[in-house]
Amino acid sequence: MRWEERLLAVFDDLEQQAEGLALVERDALVEEQSRAEYAAVDLAARVHGSLGAVVHVEVAGLGTLDGAIRRAGDGWLLLDAGGRAWLLPMPAVRRLRGLRDNSVDPAVRPLTARLGLGSALRGLAEARSETVLHTTDGQLMRILLGRVGADFVEVRRDVAGAVELVPFSGIAAVAVG
């Protein structure tokens, strides 16, 4: 091998090493950027990205539910589990398992996904059907939903019963069906 060929071989080897180092550096930058972007993803985005998925949910004051996420709004999700629809306020959700890896940015969610817990409770109240209210401290009440305020709901245990107010923060789940 002549000296020119050896010199070209050395340059080729150095070029390959430089390309390898550039790829390693690029991979590190992509990984860092991915971590930074994922840090901006909130739980609601993951829940919205998992509509239709069957999940395992641990709920304060209630226990665990396994079912499919049917809808999600601002601060709540609707789960089909055990033949019932379960309205779950997100503050009562302790753990979720089975969510998909994708997420949905708030800007592209449907208008109905921006409705808060009060709107979901108003919809249930208009149905005038008996529901089961689970509180975050573990109580279970068969109730009729009444008027819904900014951060509370009126409930009656029966048609002639006294009105009780339940703050949203005390609701673990509302089961219908």
DAURWO-V50542 format. One record per backbone hydrogen bond with DSSP energy under -0.5 kcal/mol. NH is the residue of the N-H (numbers start at 1). CO is the residue of the C=O. If there is no record, write none. Layout:
nh=NH co=CO
nh=NH co=CO
//
This chain:
nh=6 co=2
nh=7 co=3
nh=8 co=4
nh=9 co=5
nh=10 co=6
nh=11 co=7
nh=12 co=8
nh=13 co=9
nh=14 co=10
nh=15 co=11
nh=16 co=12
nh=17 co=13
nh=18 co=14
nh=19 co=15
nh=20 co=16
nh=21 co=17
nh=22 co=18
nh=23 co=19
nh=24 co=20
nh=25 co=21
nh=26 co=22
nh=27 co=23
nh=28 co=24
nh=29 co=25
nh=30 co=26
nh=31 co=27
nh=32 co=28
nh=33 co=29
nh=34 co=30
nh=35 co=31
nh=36 co=32
nh=37 co=33
nh=38 co=34
nh=39 co=35
nh=40 co=37
nh=41 co=38
nh=46 co=42
nh=47 co=43
nh=48 co=44
nh=49 co=45
nh=50 co=47
nh=51 co=48
nh=52 co=69
nh=53 co=50
nh=55 co=53
nh=55 co=67
nh=56 co=97
nh=57 co=55
nh=57 co=65
nh=58 co=95
nh=59 co=57
nh=59 co=63
nh=60 co=92
nh=62 co=59
nh=63 co=59
nh=65 co=57
nh=67 co=55
nh=67 co=65
nh=68 co=80
nh=69 co=53
nh=70 co=68
nh=70 co=78
nh=71 co=78
nh=73 co=76
nh=74 co=115
nh=75 co=73
nh=76 co=73
nh=77 co=88
nh=78 co=71
nh=79 co=77
nh=79 co=86
nh=80 co=68
nh=81 co=79
nh=81 co=84
nh=84 co=81
nh=85 co=176
nh=86 co=79
nh=87 co=85
nh=87 co=174
nh=88 co=77
nh=88 co=86
nh=89 co=87
nh=90 co=75
nh=92 co=89
nh=93 co=89
nh=93 co=90
nh=94 co=58
nh=95 co=58
nh=97 co=56
nh=104 co=45
nh=108 co=105
nh=109 co=106
nh=113 co=110
nh=114 co=111
nh=115 co=112
nh=117 co=74
nh=120 co=116
nh=121 co=117
nh=122 co=118
nh=123 co=119
nh=124 co=120
nh=125 co=121
nh=126 co=122
nh=127 co=123
nh=127 co=124
nh=128 co=124
nh=128 co=125
nh=129 co=124
nh=131 co=143
nh=132 co=175
nh=133 co=131
nh=133 co=141
nh=134 co=132
nh=134 co=173
nh=135 co=139
nh=136 co=170
nh=138 co=135
nh=141 co=133
nh=143 co=131
nh=143 co=141
nh=144 co=156
nh=146 co=154
nh=149 co=147
nh=149 co=152
nh=153 co=166
nh=154 co=147
nh=155 co=164
nh=156 co=144
nh=161 co=158
nh=164 co=155
nh=166 co=153
nh=167 co=165
nh=168 co=151
nh=170 co=167
nh=171 co=168
nh=172 co=134
nh=172 co=170
nh=173 co=134
nh=174 co=87
nh=175 co=132
nh=176 co=85
//
